[in-house]
Amino acid sequence: MKMDEFKMVAGMSLRNLSRHRAKTIITCIAVAVSVSMYIFMDGWIVGMNIDSKRNIVSYEMGAAKIQTEAYYAKKDDLPMYESFSGWQEITGALAKAGYRSAPRTVFTGTVYSRSAAAPIVFNAIDIEQETVLLRYHEFIDAGRFPQSGKKEIAIGSMAAEKLQVGIPSHITAEEFESDLALSTMETTDAAFIRLLYVPWRSEKKQKKKLFAPVVDEQTLERRLVLRDDVTKGELARAWKLLSGSGRMDVRIATTIDIKELPASMPAEKYNRDILQQITPEERVILDSVFTADPKNGNFVPVPDIDDVSKQNALRVLLDAGYTGAVRHVNQLIDAVVVGVVNSPNPKINGNIAFLPLDALQDEAGMMFAGQVTEVLIRIADANESALPGKNESPEVIAAALESVSPGILTSQGLSVRGWEAYSADYLVAAASDNISTRVMISFLFFLSLIGIANTMLMAILERTKEIGMLRALGMTDGQLLLAYFTEASLVGLLGSAAGVLIGCLINIPMVTYGIDYSAITNSLNGDIGYRIATYFRSAWNIPAIVGSFIVATVLSGCMAIFPTLRSLKMPVTESLRFE
């Protein structure tokens, strides 16, 4: 087609847009709504996923972990007995290779305060190394972070609220009188703490948060909240007063798991459960260590077995899932809560507590004896706003360790795995949410395209006589098809441009400020799927913005092809008589 012909066709398409102004505007609005909604929702999903991944890396685990293969296989059970020693050598080798690291031992237990009890996951940490690697310690809502060598705890804000420790951010007048006021020995101290709180309505000025849960009005009338202008000095004094009253004192009830060769195994269990799950080679190991007791038939260790054989047999039993190879020792530990963590990651704010690793080594603690269950890793010059890169992949970290200290991992059956391996459940759930949301938006887009197709169909049917006249005057079918394709594409172009503009304008405050979902996350104890505690922010997804503009324009043009071809199949004489 010559340029003059194309200009003629394009000019006709533009004139048709102005001739049928109402249909053009309605169709453009439909396209604009679809494109802007897609940009908004896509940016929101991308933003929440990016923030969640950053929060997992920055507040939970770093870029990778070192654990034993046996621990990783049972990681959901937190098998404390699958620990390893020599972590100091590992962290030293990592430092030489350019990585920061922090050892941990994770265990579970129940915390009892003077008012309540709650199940807690404890992270026994090296204070100095942990605070360099992760960032949650920067978000101590009240109090301070624990000190090395002391049985002190920093606890998540949601757990603190359940246990009624720390300084509550909101409390009813009755709870204040029965709890906080009684926690102070002097009336002047009680009066000072009372001054930290104001009635809910005077502080909030009757402004309710977006998506805030419905609360009974009488409850609101009785609620007290911390003043917005309360100073750190006032909080520190209040914490000292409440701590002195015993409000922060807690007791940890937990179990120490110790690997130990069983003194006796029932014959039925040995033959039915254990032997069915091991290889012939592993059976040889067990047969060299255990023998049947002639009195009762149970299997017992043979006398004078060397330590290596015992360890090999113990490994076989543990891999077979025999619980009798683990001895459980009940333990009570008295500790004091010294800080409340309220980070951007709701998981850290949940039933999580942090306490010094070096305070739990002996029999008065958890009898760790210098062992840990994991070592967290992050590259030394990591960009906190970026996700781990290639240099923080498990393969690169393992290779760097081997180059500095050959055999350091394999000697203890250790392996390096990236943060994605430990966040697989979240990543799968996020991908599912992503797909379902995109399907919903695509369905909205599809409805918009149906509207465009219907509009173009009606427009072309109304112009059937006009098409017949143009064909009679010498316009080819190709020129007519191009004219209506161009017209529909221009409608899509205008609508897409408007949609991109509107979508970007909506996205600007969403990227900068976001929406405060703290009311929902608190009501659900932080279990909302995403690792975001307060503000859900969007992100700029340029490929999606450009792609939606191009796709909407092209699909709009394609919607005109079928009705145009249908009209062109009609004979010219019949087209001229069409009513």
C-alpha positions, 0 to 999 in steps of 0.5 A: 500500500502506498503512503498516500493510500495509507494517509487516506485510510488513516484520515478516514479512521480519525474522522470516524472517531469524531463522527461517532464521538459517544461510542468512542468515548465509552469504549475509551473509558472501558479500555482505560479502566481495564488498563489502569486497574491492571497497572494498579493491581499488578504494581500492588502485587509486585510491591507486596512480594518484593517487600515480603522477600526483603523482609524475609532476608533482612529480618528472618534468615539472611541470604542463606543458612548452613545446617546439617542435612539431617536437620533440614530433612526435619526442619519443620519439627525444629530438631534441636538434637541435629546440631553441630559444633565448630561454628566458630571455624565456619564463621571465621572462614566465611569472614575471610570469604567476604561474608557476614554470619551469625550462629543460632540454635532454635528451640520451642517452649512455653513462656509463663508470665505472672498473668498468662502463658504462650507458646514461643519459638526461641532463637538463641543468638550470638548478640554481636554477630546477629545484630550485624547480620539482621535488622529486627533489633533496630525496631525495639518498640520499648525497652532494649535488646538483650545483652550477652551472657544474661538470661534476657529476652526480646519478644515479639510485640504480639507475644508480649501482648498475649503475655501482658509484658512490656508497655501496652500500646492500648489498654482499657481503663479497668485493665490499667487499674488492675494491672499497670497501676498495681505494678507500681509501689508508689502512687506517684509512679502510678500517676506518672504511668497514667500520664503516658495514656490518653483516652482513645477518642481524644488521641485519635480524634475519632479518625478510624484507620482504613480497614480497621476492624469494627470495635464495640463503641463502649469498648472504645470509650473505655480504651486508653492509648499511649500518647503519640508524643511520648518520649523515649525517656518516659518509656525508659522510666516506665519500663524500669518501674514496671520491670521492678515490679516483676511484670517483665519476669517470665519463666521458660518451660522447654525440653532439651533434646539429647541424642542418645543410644537407647538402652533397650528397644522392643523387639516388635518395634525393632523388627516392624518399624526400624528394619523396614526403613533401613538398607541392608548396609544400615542393618549390618551397622545395627546388628553390630551394636544391638543384640537380642536379650535372651530374657525378654527378646528386646534389643540392647547394646552389646558390651564394650562397643566403640564410640564410632560404632555407637554414633553410626548406629545412632545415626541410623536410628535417627534417620529411620525416625526412631524417637527412642534415640532422643532423650527429652529433659524438661527444663525451667529457665527464669528470665526477664523480658528487656525489650519488645520487637515490632518490626516490619515483618509480622512473623518476627512480631509473632510468637518469637523470642530472642535470647543470648546463645552464651547464656544457655550453654551449661546445665542452668540453660539448655546444655548446648555445649557449644553447638548450634542448629544453623548459621545465617549468612549474608554478603558483607557489602549487601544492599539492604534494599536489594534481594540476594544476588548471585554472589549470595547463592548457595553454590557460590557460598559453598565454593567460597567456604571450600576454597578457604577451608577444604572439607569444612562442610562435608566433615559434619554433613553440613550444607548451604541452602538459600532463603528460597528453600526455607521460604518455599511455602510462602513463595508457593502461596504468593505465586498462587495469589499472584495467579488468581489476582492476575486471572481476575484482572485478565477477566476484567480486561476480557470483559472490556474487550468484549465491550469493544468488540460489541461496540465495533460490531454495532458500529460496522453494522450501522455502516454496512451501507456506507461500506457498500458505497465505499466499495462501489467507489473503488475502495478495496477490501484490504483498505476497508479492513485496514481503516476499521482496524486502524479506527479500533486501534486508535480507540485502544491507543487513546484508552490505553494512554488514559489508562496508563496515565490514571494507573501511574497517578494511582500508583504514585501514592501507593509506591510512596505511602501505601495503605496501612493494614496494621489493623488487619495484621494485628487482628490476624496475629500477623498471619496474612500470608505476606511478610508485611506488618503495616504498610502495603506498598506498590512497586513500579513494574515498567514491563507490565505498564508498557505491555498493558499499553501495547496489548490493549491497543493491539487487541482493540484493533483485532476486535474490529477484524471479525465484524469487518470481514463479515460485512465485506463478505456481503455483496456490494448490491446487498450492502447498498440495500441494507437497513 
